[in-house]
Amino acid sequence: MKALEQKILSEGTVLKGDILKVGSFLNQQLDVSFLLEMGKEINRLYEGSEITKILTIEASGIAVAVAAGVVMGKNVVFAKKNKTSNVSGKVLSAKVHSYTHDTDYLITVPEDYIKSGDKILIIDDFLANGKALCGLIDIVNQAGATVAGCTCAIEKGFQGGGDELRRKGYRVESLAVIEKMSPENIEFRK
């Protein structure tokens, strides 16, 4: 998505440790009109895929998932990173390592929210090493549902997570794939 690449170039900042800060439009402050354009692009990519639900992980994936959910007319389920008192009953869970925060989470989704007949589109804001998506795929598999595909707003192609998922046979459609980045330059995959 060329518009997302331009937005990254104009508003993104590369920080130490291969972190891309896009808080001005995607993570902390949300450019709602632009998110809706991203949702339209995700809808275009998955048109005809018979998706029944969208699954994401809190917190930054929720905005992109909701934008796609609005355009696609699909409910959005999000995995919590910590079990809270308002989550009761049986849950689907998976251990996920966060690249950005360098910590492990046990993500959970109440088992009532994903059923065996569901065809799930997984959406997140970033794809680096693929651990979050692998955890969400695990949850979908535990439910006996089907993964229709995985979409991320921004993929750090140089970290290999998306390519590994593609090698495993998953459909991965990232809206922008960064091949190289430094504080001085960002290059996108062609």
C-alpha positions as CSV (number, residue, x, y, z in Angstrom):
1,M,0.0,0.0,0.0
2,K,1.9,3.0,-1.3
3,A,0.0,5.4,0.9
4,L,1.1,3.6,4.0
5,E,4.7,3.5,2.8
6,Q,4.5,7.3,2.3
7,K,3.0,7.8,5.8
8,I,5.8,5.7,7.3
9,L,8.5,7.8,5.5
10,S,6.9,11.1,6.5
11,E,5.8,10.3,10.0
12,G,7.8,7.3,11.2
13,T,11.0,7.3,13.2
14,V,13.5,4.5,13.4
15,L,14.7,3.9,17.0
16,K,17.5,1.9,18.5
17,G,16.9,-1.9,18.4
18,D,15.1,-1.9,15.0
19,I,12.0,-0.3,16.5
20,L,9.8,1.8,14.1
21,K,7.9,4.4,15.9
22,V,4.6,5.2,14.2
23,G,2.7,6.5,17.2
24,S,1.5,9.6,15.4
25,F,-0.9,7.6,13.3
26,L,-1.0,3.9,14.3
27,N,-0.1,3.1,17.9
28,Q,-0.8,6.0,20.3
29,Q,-2.6,8.6,18.2
30,L,-4.9,7.1,15.6
31,D,-5.4,8.6,12.2
32,V,-9.0,7.2,11.9
33,S,-9.5,8.2,8.2
34,F,-6.2,6.5,7.3
35,L,-7.1,3.4,9.3
36,L,-10.3,3.2,7.4
37,E,-8.3,3.2,4.1
38,M,-6.2,0.4,5.5
39,G,-9.4,-1.5,6.3
40,K,-10.6,-1.0,2.7
41,E,-7.3,-2.4,1.4
42,I,-7.5,-5.5,3.7
43,N,-11.1,-6.0,2.5
44,R,-9.9,-5.8,-1.1
45,L,-7.1,-8.4,-0.4
46,Y,-9.5,-10.9,1.2
47,E,-12.6,-10.3,-1.0
48,G,-14.4,-13.6,-1.5
49,S,-12.5,-15.4,1.3
50,E,-15.7,-16.1,3.3
51,I,-14.1,-14.8,6.5
52,T,-16.4,-15.1,9.6
53,K,-14.3,-13.3,12.2
54,I,-11.2,-11.2,12.7
55,L,-8.7,-12.0,15.5
56,T,-6.1,-9.7,16.8
57,I,-4.0,-9.1,20.0
58,E,-4.2,-6.2,22.4
59,A,-3.5,-3.4,22.2
60,S,-2.2,-1.8,19.0
61,G,-3.6,-4.5,16.7
62,I,-7.2,-3.6,17.7
63,A,-7.4,-0.4,15.7
64,V,-6.4,-2.0,12.4
65,A,-8.6,-5.0,13.1
66,V,-11.6,-2.8,13.9
67,A,-11.1,-0.7,10.7
68,A,-11.1,-3.9,8.7
69,G,-14.0,-5.2,10.6
70,V,-16.1,-2.1,9.9
71,V,-15.4,-2.3,6.2
72,M,-15.8,-6.1,6.0
73,G,-18.9,-6.2,8.3
74,K,-17.2,-8.8,10.6
75,N,-16.8,-9.0,14.4
76,V,-13.4,-8.6,15.9
77,V,-12.1,-10.7,18.7
78,F,-8.9,-9.8,20.5
79,A,-6.6,-11.9,22.7
80,K,-5.8,-10.4,26.1
81,K,-2.2,-10.4,27.2
82,N,-3.1,-11.0,30.8
83,K,-6.0,-13.0,32.2
84,T,-8.3,-10.6,34.0
85,S,-11.2,-11.1,36.4
86,N,-13.7,-10.4,33.7
87,V,-12.6,-13.4,31.7
88,S,-14.1,-16.5,33.1
89,G,-14.7,-20.0,31.9
90,K,-12.6,-22.0,29.5
91,V,-10.1,-20.0,27.5
92,L,-7.8,-20.7,24.5
93,S,-4.3,-19.6,25.3
94,A,-0.8,-19.4,23.9
95,K,2.6,-18.1,25.0
96,V,3.8,-15.2,22.9
97,H,7.1,-13.3,23.1
98,S,6.9,-9.6,22.3
99,Y,9.8,-8.3,20.3
100,T,9.0,-4.6,21.1
101,H,8.7,-5.2,24.9
102,D,11.1,-8.2,25.2
103,T,8.7,-10.0,27.4
104,D,6.5,-13.1,27.3
105,Y,2.7,-13.0,27.6
106,L,0.1,-15.7,28.0
107,I,-2.5,-14.5,25.6
108,T,-6.1,-15.7,26.1
109,V,-9.4,-15.7,24.3
110,P,-12.6,-17.2,25.8
111,E,-13.4,-20.4,23.9
112,D,-16.9,-19.1,23.2
113,Y,-15.6,-16.5,20.8
114,I,-14.0,-18.7,18.2
115,K,-15.8,-21.9,17.0
116,S,-14.7,-24.8,14.9
117,G,-16.6,-23.6,11.8
118,D,-15.0,-20.1,11.9
119,K,-12.8,-18.9,9.1
120,I,-10.5,-16.4,10.8
121,L,-8.5,-13.5,9.5
122,I,-5.7,-12.6,11.9
123,I,-4.7,-8.9,11.9
124,D,-1.9,-7.1,13.8
125,D,-0.1,-3.8,13.6
126,F,3.4,-5.1,13.2
127,L,5.0,-8.4,12.0
128,A,8.6,-8.8,13.1
129,N,9.7,-12.3,14.1
130,G,6.1,-13.6,13.8
131,K,5.7,-14.8,17.4
132,A,2.4,-12.9,18.0
133,L,0.9,-14.3,14.8
134,C,2.1,-17.8,15.7
135,G,0.3,-17.5,19.1
136,L,-2.9,-16.3,17.4
137,I,-2.6,-19.2,14.9
138,D,-2.2,-21.6,17.8
139,I,-5.4,-20.2,19.3
140,V,-7.3,-20.6,16.1
141,N,-6.1,-24.2,15.7
142,Q,-7.1,-25.0,19.4
143,A,-10.6,-23.9,18.5
144,G,-10.6,-26.1,15.4
145,A,-11.2,-23.1,13.2
146,T,-9.4,-22.2,10.0
147,V,-6.9,-19.5,9.4
148,A,-7.9,-17.6,6.3
149,G,-4.8,-15.5,6.4
150,C,-2.7,-13.1,8.3
151,T,-2.5,-9.4,7.7
152,C,-0.2,-6.8,9.3
153,A,-0.1,-3.1,8.7
154,I,3.7,-3.1,8.7
155,E,6.0,-6.1,8.3
156,K,9.7,-5.9,9.1
157,G,10.8,-8.2,6.3
158,F,14.4,-8.2,7.4
159,Q,13.4,-10.0,10.6
160,G,12.0,-13.0,8.7
161,G,8.7,-13.8,10.6
162,G,6.4,-13.2,7.6
163,D,8.6,-15.2,5.2
164,E,8.7,-18.1,7.7
165,L,4.9,-18.1,8.0
166,R,4.6,-18.0,4.2
167,R,7.0,-21.0,4.0
168,K,4.7,-22.8,6.4
169,G,1.8,-22.3,3.9
170,Y,0.0,-19.4,5.5
171,R,-1.3,-16.5,3.5
172,V,0.4,-13.4,4.8
173,E,-0.6,-10.0,3.3
174,S,1.2,-7.1,4.8
175,L,0.3,-3.6,3.8
176,A,3.9,-2.4,3.8
177,V,7.0,-4.5,4.0
178,I,10.2,-2.9,5.2
179,E,13.3,-4.6,3.7
180,K,15.9,-2.4,5.5
181,M,15.7,0.5,7.9
182,S,18.0,2.8,9.8
183,P,17.6,6.2,11.3
184,E,18.6,7.7,8.0
185,N,16.7,5.5,5.5
186,I,13.8,3.1,5.1
187,E,13.6,0.8,2.1
188,F,10.5,-1.2,1.2
189,R,10.2,-4.6,-0.4
190,K,9.3,-4.3,-4.1
